[in-house]
Amino acid sequence: MAAAYASLLSLGHILDQLLQHPPRQMAVLHKAQIHSLLQIITFLQDFLEEYSLTSWVEIQALEEKISRSAYAAEDIIESRVVDQILAISKAQRRGIFTHFNLFSKKTLRSSTEFSQDLDKVIEEFDSMKKDVMKIKEIQGKKVVQQPTKDATSGSFVRGTSRSKNTMVGFDEDLIQLMEMLTGDESNLQILPLVGMGGIGKTTLAKNVFDNPLIVQHFDRRALVTISQQYSVHEILVGLLKNIGFLAGGDEEITRDDDDDELGLRMHRSLFDRRYFIVMDDMWTIEVWDGIKRFFPDNNNGSRVMVTTRLTNVADDFRSCAPHQLHFLDGDQSWALFCDKVFGKESCPPELEEAGKTIVRNCRGLPLAIVAIGGLLAKSSRTFEYWDYVANDTYAALNMGGDEICFDILSLSYKFLPIHLKPCFLYLSIFPEDCEIRISRLVKLWVAEGILKPMGSRNLEEIAEENLKDLIDRNLIQVNDYGSRKKIKTCTIHDLLRDLCLREARKEKFLCVSMIHSLNSHPRSINNQRRLIIQRSSDEEELQQQVFDAMNSVSSTRSLICCELKSTSIKLSVCFRLLRVLCINGIYSCKEIQQLVNSRYIDFKAPSYPNMSNTLESLSLLWNLQTITIGGSASAWPMNLPGEIWEMPQLRHLEMEGEFHLPDPPSKKGRRDIIVLKNLQTLYQISNFSCTDEVVHRIPNLRKLGTTYLGEFTRDYGENVYNISKLHNLESLVLDSYVNVVQIRLPQSLKKLTLERCRVCWEDLKVAGSLPHLEVLNLRYNSVLGPCEWNPVEGEFLELKCLRIDDTELVEWTADSFHFPRLEKLQLGFLRRLKEIPFGIGEIQTLRSISLAVCSESANSSAQKIQEEQRNLGNYDLQLRILKRGGGEFSHTVV
């Protein structure tokens, strides 16, 4: 269903863009037809959202039909747009284009054919709308008789077996939970146990439940498992049966009993007794809301433990801090594996190397270790067999048709809200063990059109919310935070990535192919909308063979090539409808000029002359959102065309080198002034002229990188001061060869990077007065003059990260109140710095100090700061020192 839903979202974005900002080259727009089509796909989209958890055969058949029709509609519409843009562009280059060409007989005939094609698409979608109405009518009674959240089959809640569960690696967790459960707090407490599927929540909960101390400590105990589709009635029945309560010793519990009556029975059974209830696998706080009134607070230390995969559900209890389970480390993983495979025996030496490889492949997930261990316990103990399993552990998990491991993990995907499913499946584009950059992932989600618009919120905000939701559901893990505490990179467990690949392949959402398999089976990529090619060979000629063979992939809208080394790939003409292109290198930049349908382009350019021509043609890319250019071309400043100001969808423009941004066209005699409301990133601009007109055109710019050359005051004057009028600017990178202290900085800035600006240390008060500044980076020659810095109290009140690199700083006087919220201090190549101010160590929020190739006295002062903090009981302060001696670096973590 994810692919069908994503196809509707994508088509909706295209139609909305045509209505809001049609390409200038479109002769006839057919607005009435587009409005009609948009209305129908919105109806179908709402239907899929409403019935996303159902598995009716009629809906499953409809899903494939929806995808097929949505893709066909995209092909018709985008082909029309591309053909017309390229035709008019060709005519303009030949000098034969006039306004009257728009209404030539040939053009009008083509427009009529396009209209007829749209009618066929609308007719097909209208037919599906009627099918939906019939499904709703036929299935409506079934939905009323058996609502999703009040099922009566008894399969949703069940008493859980008390059988022995192997528990290895959770000793510390067990101790912490036992202390909480048997602690002195007398009031009723709810303890959430949270972690991803297969992490060991149920195993740990059962071991706690059956622990002799727990059995002795509590008067009443009960353990039930709850699924996504819960029933209050079945929960109460399960709890009563587990408690062993039968009123009068012989009264039975029947399905006809009223929920309130069952709840009162349980309340009476638990009243005035110390009880311990475990509710395993909870998916929503509504479960607890529906039954909590039946749990008396006897003020005697009663406890309820809840296990869940969802962090937001755990947070909703607001009783105890959730206990988060983490992956096992190497030793714990090996111990669990050996326990499962060999029991009390030890691993034979000849199998140990392969066994440890298998364990590493499981990446600390107990479910995977137990599953593969169970397989090997019943299999041949030969090196050849174990080596085979080590080379393809996840395939081995499915041997014999036993897919319990993936069945458990797939529940997390199955019960995802439908708007999150395409986002989750998209994670499979990244190679195994890859650190996923959030900034890139968000831009790709936006460009793919798989995000559901929500009112006036921009798509990046929606993407970040979806990302947080996936993290809260423990489907992806945060790997690193940036300097502003925003998530910088994330990772996905290999088993979940494999689940992504399975579901994406099954739903024909995307295709991930290795080069060698693609070269052997080129037809495997036919009709794929999203094509991800990953390197499996270092032979560059093999890579080009693959691209040469791609002559039948006209359906492809996304081409993402991971880790390809070749810098001379020649794109096939069949890629003219591409929307997303991410590739290491291309043969000629002229190929980019043909991709007028593109939204996202990330590539390395070969040479400056070709790059110049490409930039002049950017205006043809009517729907362009993101363009990132690296390579040798970026070594030269490049001129953007004036038409850049007529690209309303532009969101991010980034180059490794520099580019010149022209002034906007004059407003005289024009009514159609376009404001680039979506533009958020401009990096790196040479000599940015921030006139009033520029400020008006880019009101929502968030990140700006600019370099100023020449005589600052004479060449740029007061236009530069207008940077302060960019009221939404959060990040500014300023690189100048002259003192630019005259620049007024926006009060909205959260991150400021200065390089070669040559300001005086006392002039940093301009940055210190910024009310929201969290990150300050002072790079090469950013500060000159007297080599002494004496910050003033009352400045840098929100600063969390301070980095100083390659300056002549010698004396630095500061105390804890100068940087009251500092968390991270990074110093690099400060060879003359005498010492770090001792008062810095007294900042309560400080978590790390890093020094790279600094003076020995500075290194020594950092060590003294850490030693003093440890004497005061603060062991959280981390210290990293990088030294260079004899041409080599040595890294010390203290």
N, C-alpha and C positions, 0 to 999 in steps of 0.2 A: 504493500500500500504506500510505502514511502516514495517509491518512484513515481506513482501516479500523482500523489499529492505534490511532489516537487515539480513535476511537469506542468501542473496547473499554476503553481506559483510562478514558474519561469515564464510561461505564456502570459500570465497576468502582468508581469513586469514589462514585457515587450509592448503589450497593448497600451498600458498606462504611459509608457515613454512616448509612443507614437502620438497619443492624444495630448500629452503635456508639452513635449519638445520634439516635434517631428523634424526630420532632416530637411534642410533647406531645398534639397534637390527633389523632394517628393512632389510630383505634379498634382495628383489627386489623392486625397487621404482616405476617403470612404469612412467618415467618422461614424455614421449611423450603424454601419455593419460592425465596426470595432466596438462601439458601445454595446451592441446586442451580444456580441461574442463575450465581452468582458462580464456581462451580467450572468450569462449561463455558466461560465467557468467559476465564478464566485459562488454560485449555487452548488455546483459540484464539489467545490472545495469545502464548503460548510458541511455538506453531506459526509465527506470522508472524515472530517474532524469529529462529527457526531457519532459515527459508527466505526471509529478506528480500532476498537477492541473486539469487534464482532468477527466471526469467521464464516458467515453465510456463503454458500457456494455462489449465489447470485452476485454478491459484492465482489468476490474474488475474480469472477469472470469480467465484471465491469471495470475493475482496476486496469487490466491489461488494455482494454478498449480505450480507456481514458488516456493512458500513456501514449498509445499509438496515435490517437487523434490529436492530442496536444502537440506531439512532435511533428505531425504532418502540417498542422497549422503554423508552427514555427517555421518550417521549411518554406511554405508558401509566402509567408509575410517577409521573412528575412531575405529570401531570394529576390523578391520584388524590390526591396529597399537597396540591396547590394547592387543589383543590375542597374538600377536607375542612377545611383550615385556614381558608379564607375563609368556608365555611358556618358553622363553629363560632364564628368571630369575629363574624359577623353576628348569630348567635343571642345571643351574649353582650352585644352592644350593645343588643339589644332586650330583654334581661333575661329571656329564655325558655330559656336554656341551663342544663341540669343534667347531672350525671354520667350519669343514665339515658338521656340523649339519645344517648350513644355506642352504646347497644345497642337503639335503636329498630328497628322492622321495616324502615324505609326505609334506615337505615344498614347493617343487616346484609345487605339485598338488594344494596346497592351494593358491599359488601365481597365478596359472593359473585361478582358480576360481575367485580370486580377480580381475584379469584383465578382465575377462568376465563380472563381475558385473559393473566395470567401463565403459566398452563399452556400457552397457545398459543405464547407467546414461547419458553418453555423447550423446547417440542416443535420449534420452528423451529431453535433453536440446537443442539439435540441432533442434528437432521438434518445440520447443518453439521459437527458433530463427526464424524459417520459419514463424511461426504464427505472430511474431512481424513485419517481413517484409511485410506480407499481410496487417496487420493493418495500417502500415505506408502508404502503397500504396492506400488502400481504403479510409483512412481518410485524406490523404494529401490534397485533393482538399477542404475538409471542413475547414481545418486549414488555407489554403490560402485565402478562401473566407471570413472567419470570424476569423481574428487573435485575439489572447487573449487580446491584448492591444488596439484594435480598434473596439470594439464591437459597433453595431449600434442599438441594440434592445431598448436602452433607459432605461434599467433596472438597469444600473450600476450607474448612477448619477441621482439624483432626487431632486427636491426642497423639503425642509424640512418643515413640518407643524409648524406653529407658536403657536400651542396650548400650554396652560399653563402647565408647568412642576413643580412638587413639588421639592423644593430645600431646604434641611435641612442639616446643618453641613458644609456649604461652605461659610459662611459669610466672613471669613478672606480672602479666595481665591477670592471672588467676589470683595472685596475692593481693593486687590492688582491688579487685572486685570483691574478694572475701572481706577485706578490711572495710569496704564501704557497706557491704550487706550486713555485717555484724557490728558496725560502729555504734557510737553512743547517741547518734541522732534519733530521737524518739518518734518524730513525725513520719507519716507515710512518705516515702521517696520513690521516685521513678528513675531508674538508671538505664539510659539508652546505650546500647552496644552497637557501633556503626562500622561499616566497612563494605568493600565491594563484594559481589557475589563470589563465593568460593574462598574467601579470606579466612574462614574458620569461626564465624560468629556462632553458628549452631553448635558446633563441636564444643566450643568453650562454654557456652550457656548450659549445655547438658552436663558437662563435667562439674560446673559450679553447682548445678541443681542436685546432682547425686553425691556431692562431697559430704562425707560423714559429719563434718562440723555444721554444714548447712542443714542436714537432716535433723541433727540434734537441736539446732538453734531455733528452728521454726516449728510451730504447731501444725500449720497447714501448708501444703505445697501443691502447685499445679503447673503443668507445662502444656501449652497448646501451640500449634503452628497455624499461622494465618496467611492466606494467599492474597493476591491483588483484589480478587472479587470476594470480599468478605460478607459475612452475614452475622448480625448481632445475635440472632437466635442460635446459630450454630456455635458461636463463640461461647455463649453462656452454657449451652449443653455440654460442650467439650470441657469447660472449666469445672462444672459440677461433677462430671464423671471422673475427672482427674483428681478432684479433691476427695472423691469417694463418698460424697454426701447423698444420702437418700433419706428424705424426711420420714421419721418413725421407723427407719430401718428397712422398710419394704416398699416405700412409695416409688414408683417408676417415673422417669422423665420421658415425655413423649414429644413428638414434633408439633402436636396441637397445643402445647402449653404456651401461654402468653409470655412475651418477652419480659414484661414487668414482673410477672409472677416468678419466672426463673431468676430474674435479678434479685428479687427479695429473698428467695431461697439462698442464693449465694451470699447475699449480705448477712443473713442470719448465721450462715455457716462460718463466715469469717469474723463476725462481730466478737470483740473482746478476745480475739486470738491473734497471736503473732503469725503472720502468713507471708509466704514468698511465692509470687506468681511470675512465671516466665512466658512472655508472648513473643513467639519466634516469627521472624519474617513479616514485619509490619510494613505496609506501603503508604499508609496515609494516617494522619493524626485523627481523621474522622472515626477511625476504629475506637480509639481511646475515648473520644468525646461521647461516643454512643454507649459506653459501658462504665465510665469512671464513677458514676453515681452509685454503683453497686459495690464499690470498694471502700469499706469504712476506714477512717483514720483512727485507729485505736490508741494512737500515741504510745505505742509499745515497740516501735522499730520494725514495723511491717515494710516490705519492699516489693516493688514490681520491676522486673527487668524486661526490656524491650530490645529485640534485635531488628535492625533495619539496614537496608542498603543506601538509604536516602538521608543525607546529612541534614537537610532542611526539616525532615520529619523528626529527627533526633533533637534538633534545636527547639522544636515547638513544645516540647514537654516542660521546659523551663523549671525543672526540678533540680537535677544534678547535671554537671557538665558531661556531655557525651564522652564515652570511652571509645577512642578510635583504634581499630586494629590495623596494624601495618604488615607489610610483607615480611616473611621470614628472612633472616640473614643466611649466609652460606652454610655455617655450621648447623643451624637449626634445620635448614632444608635437607641437609645430608642425613641428619639424625632421623628425621621423619621418614625419609625415603628408605633408609636401612631398616627401620622398624617395620615398615609396611612390606618390604620385600623379603627380609631375612629373619624377622622376629628377633629372637635372642642371639642368633648367629651373627657373625661378622661378614662383611663383603669380601669375596675372594679377591686377592690382589690383581689377578688378570682382568677383572671386571671394573676395578675401581675408577680408572681413567674415563672409560665410557660412561660409567654411572654418574660421575661428577659432571660430565658434560650434559647428560640428560637432566640432572638437577638444575644446572645453570639455566638450561632452556626453559625451565618452569618459572623462572624469574620470581621465586619466593612465594608463589601462590599455592597454599596448601591443597586446594582442590586438585590442581594439576599434578602435584607431587603424589598425592594419594591415588589418583586415577592411573597414572603411569606406573606407580609402584604396584598397584593391584594387577595390572597387566603383566608386568615382569615377574611377579610372584608365581604366576601360573604358566610362564613361558620357559623356553629353553634358556639355560644359563650358559650360553656360549658367547665368546667375544664377538663373533661375526654378527649374531643377532642383536646384541646390545649396541654394537657400533652402528648397525642399521637404524635402530631406534634413536640413537644419539644424533644421527644426521637428519632425521625428520621426526622429531618428537611429537609434533602436533598431529601429524598423519597417523602416528602410532596410537594416539589417544582414541582414535575412532575404529581401531581394528575390531573385527568381529561384530560390527554393527552396534557396539555399546558406546553411545554418545552422551552418557550421563553428564560428563564434564561440560560439554557445550549446551546440553539441555538446561543445566542450571544457570549458566551465564546468559543464555538466550532470553531468559525471563526478564532480565534487565532491559533488553532491547524490545521485547514484545510489548511491555507495558509502558514504554516511553510515550509521552504525548506525541501525536503525529507530526507536530511542527518541529520536534527535535530529531526525529528519525533521519531525515536527509542530512542534517548536520553531523550526526554520529557516523553514518555510513561514509561520509566524505573523508573521515579521518583515515580511511584505508588507502588514500593516495600517498601517504607518507611511508617511506621504507621502514622496515623492522628496526627497532631500537633508535628511532629518529627522535631528536629533540625538536618538537614542533613549535615554531615561532608563532606566537599568538597574533602579532601584527599581520603576518602573512596570511594566516588561516582566516582571520576576519575579513580581509580584503577579498580572498577567494570566495568565501561564502556569499559576500555581497555581489560579486561579479557573476556568480553562478545563478543568481536569482532564486535561491532556495530559502530565503528568509521571508517570513510573512510580515508585510508592512503593518505597523501599529500606530495609527494616528499621525501626529506630527513628529514622532521620534525618528531620529536618523537610523539608518540600517546598521551602522557600526554599534550603536548602543544596544540595538536588538540582538546583534551577534554576540556581544559581550555578555548579555543576560543569558542567552542560550548556552554559552560556554560555562558560565557559572552554574547553570542548572545541571549540565553534564558532570561537572566536578562534584556538585552536591550529591549526585546519584552514584558517585564513585566509579564512573565509567572511564574517566581520565584522571590523571594525577598531575598536580602542579609540580613542575620541576625546578623552576627558578622564578624569583620575583625581580623586577627591575628596580631602578633607583627610586621610583616613586611608589613602591609597594604594589604596583600593578603587576599582574601575572605576565611574565616575559616568555616563558616556555612551558610546555606541558609534555607529557608522555602518555602513551597508551600501552597497557600490558599486551604482550604478544598474543595471548589467547583471545583477548577482546579484539585485537586487530584482525586476527584470523576470523573471528565471528563477523566483523565488519565486512571482510572480503567475501565471506560466504553469502551474507544477506545481500550485499551489493551486486554480486554475480547473479544470484537467484532472481532478484528484481530487475536485473538489467539496468541498474542505476549507473554503474561505471565498470570499466574493464582495466585491470592492472595486469600488465604483461611484461615479462622479461624479454630482453632483446633476442636471446637465442631461440626462445620458443616462438616469438613473433616472426623471426626470419624463417623458421621451419613451417609455420602455419599462418601465413599472411591473412587468410580468410577469417581467422578467428576474431579479427577486429572489425569486420563488416558491420555496418549499422550501429556501431557503438557511439553514444552521444558524448561520453567522457572517456578519453583514452589516456592512460598513465603508463609510460614506458620506463622501466627501471633497468639499470645497467647490470648485466651479468657477465660481461666480457670486456676486456680492455682493448679489444681490436676495433679501432675507429672505423676501418673500412666496413666492418660488419654493421656498424650503426648507420652508415650512409645507405647500405643495401636495404636496410629496413625502411628508411624513408623513401627510397626510390620505389619500393614495392607498395607504398601506400597510395594507390591510385583509385581505390574504390571505397574510400571512407568519407564520402561527401556528407554523411550524417554527423560527423564529428564536430562538436561545438567546443570541446576543451581538449587541449593537447598539453600534457604536463610531462616533461622528461626529467627524471631524477638522476643526478650524478653522471650525466653523459659528458665525456671528456672532449668530444670533437667540437671544434670551433668553426666548422665549415659545412654545417648541415644545410641542405637545400630543401626548402619547403615545397611540397607538392601543390599544384594549383587547386587540388580538390579541397584544400583547407580554407577556401575563400569565405566560408560562413563561420569561421572560428570566432568564439567569444572570449576564450581564455587561452593564452599562449604563454607557457613558461618553459624556456629552453636555454641551455648554456650558451650556445652560439649559433649564428646563422651564416649562410653563404653570402647573402647580399641583403642590404637594408631595403632594397626596392621591393622585396617580397612583403615587407611590413606594410607598404603603401597599399597593397591589395586587400589587406585585412580590415576593410571598412566597417565590418560588423563587430569588431573587437571591443571588449569591455576591460580586459586585463591583459597587459603585455609586460613580460619580464624577460629580458634577454641581454646578451652581451653583443655590442656592435663591433664590426670589424675595422672600420676606418672612418676618418672624419668627413671626407667629401660625401660619401653615401649617407652618413648620418645627417648631414645638413639638409639633403634633399628629403629625407624621411620626415624630419621635423616640419618642413614646409608643407607636408601632406597630412599632418596630424588632423587638420580640420575636416578631412574626409571621414575620419573615424567618429561618426556621428554619436555613438553611444559609449565612447571611451570613458572609463572611470579611473583606472590606475595604469600608469606607465612607469616602469623602472628600467633604467638603462645603465649598463656597466660596460666594461671592456675598454679597448684602446681608444675608442671614439670619445669616451668621457674625459680623456686627458685634455681636450680642447674645449674652450667656451663655445657654446652653440647658441644660435639665435632661434627662438621660437617664433612661429608665425603670428600675425595679429589676430588671425581667426581663433586663436586659443581662447579669446574672450567670448566666443560664441559656442562654447562647448559646455552646456549646462550640467551635464552628468559628471564632469571631471571632479574627482575626489582626491587623488594622490598623484603628484608629479615629482619623481625622485630620480636623481642621477648621481653617479659616483663623482663626476666632475662638476662643471658649472654650466649654467645656461643663462642667457639674457632674456628677460621677460619684457616684451614691448609694452608701450603705453596703450591703454584701451583706445579704441576708435572714438573719434569726437562724437559728442551727443547731438551736435547741431543737425536739425532736420530729421532726427531719428526718434521713433516711438517705441521701437522694439529693443530697448536696452536690456541685455541679459545679465542678470546677477548670478554669479556662480555660487549659489547657496550651499552646494554640496562640497565645495573645495575645502579640504582640511589640511593638505600637506603641500608645501613648496620647498624643495630641497635639491640642489643647492643653487641659489640665484646669485649671479654676479651683478654687483652695483644696483641693488633693489631700489627702485624709485617709488617710494610709497606716497603717491599723490592722493589728494582727496578722492579722485575718481577711482583709483585702485582700491582704496579702503572701502568705498561704496560697493565695488564689484565682488569683494571677497570677505563678506561680513563674518563668516564662520571659520576662518582659517585658525587652525590649532597648532600647527608646527611650521616653523619658518627657519630655513638655513640660508644665510646670505654672506657674501664676501664683498668687501669694499676695497677698491683700489684707487690710487690717485690722491689728490688733495681733497680731503673730506669736505670741509666747509664750502670751498669754491665749487666743487663738482656736484654736490648733492644737496647742499643747503637745507632749507626747512622741510623739504619733502620727506627727509629721513625721520624727522621728528614725529611724523604721522604714524610711525609704528606703534606709538602709544594709543592710537585710536583703534587698533585691532583688538577689540574688547574681549574676544574669545580665545586669543592666543595663549597657549599653555606652555609651549616649548620654543625657545629661541636659541639658535646657534649663530653667533656673530663672530666672523673672522675678518679682521681689518688690519692693514699695515699702518694705520694712523690712529691717534687717540680719538676714540669715539664717545668720550664721556658725555658729550652734548646730547646724545640720543636719549630721549625719554622712553622709558620702558613701560609696557602695559602692566597695569595693576593685576591683571589676571594671570601673569606668568607663574608657572609652577616649576619650570626647569630652565636654567640659563647656563649657556656654555659660551665662554669667551676665549678667543685665541688671537694672538698677535695684536691685541687691541691697545697695549701699552698704556694702560691707565695706571694711576698711582694707587697705592694700597688704601689711602684714605678715601679715594673716590668710590671704593666698593660699598660705601654707605648707600649709593644709588640702588644697588642690588639688595642691601640689607633692609631697606625700607619697604620692599615689596611684601605685601601682607600674606600672600599665598605661596611664596617661594619655598619649595621643598628640596630642590637639587641645585647646587652651584658647582660648575666645573670650570676651573681656571687652568687653561692649557698653556702651551708654549708662548712665552712673551706676552701673556695676557696682562701681566702687571709688571711695571718697571718703576724706576725712581728709588727713593729711599727703601732699603730692604727690610723694613720693619712694619709689622701689621698690628695695630691696636684697635680691634673692633670696639664698637660702642654698645653699651648695654641698652636693650630695647630694640635692637635690630636682629634679623635672622630668627625671628620668633618661631617660625614653622619649619626651619631648615632641618632636613633629615639626613641628607647626604652631602658631604663636602669633599671635593676632589681638587688637589693642587698638584700640577705636573710641570716640571721643567721651568721653574721660575727662580729668581735670585733671592728668595726669602731667606733671611738670616735670623732675625728676632721676631718672635711671635708671642704676644702677651694676650692671654685670654683666660677666662674662668668658666665655670659651668653655666652661669647666667647669660653668657654671650651667645651660646648655642643651646638653649634649654631643651630642645627636642632632637638633638643630633643622634642618629643611630649608626651611621657609617662614616668613617674618616679614611680617605685614601690619599696617600702621598707618594709621588713618583719623581725620581731624579732631582731631589732637593739636596744637593751635595753640600750646600753651605748652611743649611738649617741647623742651629745649635741644639734645639730640643723642642719636643712637643710640650705645650703648656701643661703643667701637672694638673691644673684644674679641669682639663678636658676629661680626665678619667673619672671625675665626680659627677658627670652628667648621667643621670639615672637611666636614660633611654639608650645610652651608647652600647652597641652590641659588637662592633668590630673595628679594628684599626689595621690598616694594610700599608706597608712601606715597600717601595721598589727602588733599589739602587739609591738610597738616601745616605746621609752621613752616619758614621758610626755613633756619634753622639745622639742623633735623632733616634736611631734604632735602640740605643741603650735607654733613652728616656721612655720609649714605648714599653720596654720590658719592665721598667720600674713602675709604670702606671698599672700594668697588668698585675704585677706582684702585689702592689698595695691593695688593689681591688680584691684579690684573692684573700688577703689577710683580713679584709672586711667581710668576707663571706660571699663575694660576688664572683662566681665561676663562669658566668655567661659571657664575659668579655673575651672575644677571640682576637688573636694577634697573628698576623702573617708578615713575614719579612723575606724579601727577595734581595739577595746580594749578588754582586758580580765581581769575580776575581779571576785573573788569568784568562780572560775572554770567555769564561763560563759562568752560568747562573746557578745559584743554590737557593732552594726554597725551604723556608722554615715555618712550620705552623706550631705556635706555642699555646 
